[in-house]
Amino acid sequence: LVYEKGILVKAITRGDGIQGDDVTANVRTIKSIPLRLLGDHPDYFEVRGEIILTHKQFEQLNKEREEIGEPPFANPRNAASGSLKLQDSSEVAKRGLDCRLYSLLGENLPISNHYDAIQKLKEWGFKIPEVVEKAETIEDVFKFIDYWDSAREKLSFDIDGVVLKINAFAQQLQLGFTAKSPRWA
């Protein structure tokens, strides 16, 4: 998502990692994505995250599809992704998509680390992951992973697992990226 002067101006899918689809009109229908931000924010920045369908919304959507004779979706992730590419934004609005935002990118940001960036996103009106922790030791990391190995079953949506990230932006920059992903996450 791209924001200029606190207003959502563009939404692009991840695509192939280099180029994605412009889905701005459809993203504007997702209630958890602010069209105008709160508070003091940079004039220009990008924020990245995941569009999701909760289990409840997914079940409701499939029930409605079956009632009108359409095949049910295979899983929430594909249903959410496919919904973003629909031509009719009013249809997207009916699907109950949600969003969790977890990455802030831009120049002259008012923070120097990932954890503080997530807290800023929340201040500005974004919906962030329910659980974000800053670990001080490797033992803390393993405790977190062990806990979420089973606790994720209690979430209202699917996750692949835990994502560990280097906190300091300066260290992230030093570590860089591979062709497909960051070395710091």
N, C-alpha and C positions, 0 to 999 in steps of 0.2 A: 504494500500500500504506500502511495506517495502522498505526502501532505505538504501543502504550501500555505504559509501564513495561517496554519491551524485548520485548513479545509482539505478534505479528501479530494484529490484531483485525478488519481489514477490507481487502478488495481490490475495487477498483472499476475498470471499464474506462473509457477516455477518453470513450466515447459520443459525444455531439454537442458536446462541449466544455463543457457545463453539467451534464448528467446522464448517468451511465453505469450499467452493470449491475453488480450485486453478484455477484462471482465468487469470493468468499472460499473456499468449499469446494473449488473446482477449483484455485485457486492454492496451497492448502495441499499439494497433491500434487506440486508442482514442487520437485524436490530442491534446486535452486540458490537457492531463496527460504527464508531462515531463518525458522523459526517463533518462535525465541527468539534474541535478539541477544547478542553478546559485548561485553565492555568497558563503558566509561562512556559512556552515551548519554542524550539528553534524555528526559524522561518521556513526551512526546508529540511525534510528528512524522510527516510523510508523506514517502514516497520514490516517485519515478516512474521508469519505465523501459520496456523493451520485452520482451515474451514472444516467444521465437523458437523455430524449429525449425532445427537444423543441416541441411546438405545431406544428411548421412548418415542422420539420423533421418527426414527427409522421404522419401528414397528407400526406406527400410525400411517406413515407414508406407504408402506407395503400393503397394509390393510386396505387403504383407499385405492391403490392400484389394482388389487385383486377384485375389489367390488365393481370396478369398471371394466374388468376383463383384461387388464394389462399384466404382464409378468412382473413378479416382485423383483426388487433389486437384490443382488447377491450379498452385498455387505455395505455398511454405512460409509466407508471410505470412498468406494466407487460411486455410490449414490450422491455424496456431497460433491465429489469432483465433477461428475456428469452434470449435476445441477448448475454448476457455475458456467457451463458452456451452452446452456439453453438460450434460444433466441428471444424468448418471452420472459422479461423480467418479472411480470406479475405472477408467472408460474413459479419462478424461483422464490419469490416472497412467500408463497404458500407452503414451501417445503420445510420451513422452520430451521434453517441452517444457523449455526452458531460459530463462534470463532475464539481462538486463544492466540494471543500475540506474544512472541518470545524473543524478538531480536530487533534492535534499534540500530540503524545505520545512518551516518551523516557526518558532516564536518562541523567543527566547533560545537560539539554536543556538550551539555552542561554536566557531564559525568565522565569518569575514566574507567569504569568497569561494568561488566555485564549485570551483576546483581543490582546495582544502583539504576542501571538503564531500565530493568524490569519494573522497579519501583516507580520510576518516572512515567513509564507507560501507563501504569495504574492511575497515577495522579492526573494524567491528561485525559482519562476516560476510557482507556482500553481495557478489555477483558484479558487477563493474563492467566497462565496456568494456576490451578488451585494451590499447587505446592511448588515453591521455589525455595531452595535452601542453599546457604553458603556454608560449605564444609571447611573446617579448619585443619582436619587431619585425614589421612587415608583411611583410618578406622571409621571416621564419620561417613566417608563415602561408602564404604562397604556396608555399614549399618543401614544407610538410606536405600541402597540397592536391595539388600535382603528384605527390608520392610516392604518395598514396592513390588517385589517379586510376586507376593500374594495379594497385597492390598489393592493392586490395580484392578482386580476383579470387582471391587466395590464402586469403582468410578462409573459415572453415567454415560461414558463413551469409551471407545477402544483406544489403547495406546500400544505401541510396539515395545516400549520399555523406557528406561531412564536414559536421559541424555546428560552427560557430564561435560562441563565447559570450563576452560581456563577463564578466570574471572577478569584479570587485567587486560584492557584493550591493547596496551603496548606489547604484552606477551603474545596475544593473539596475532598481532601484526607480524611479530618475529617468526612465529610458527607457520603462518601462511596457509595456503590451500593446496590440495592435490587437484587433479583435473575435475573431480566431481564433488569434493567435500572439504570442509576446513580441517586442518590438522589439530586444531585446538578444541574440537568438540567430538 
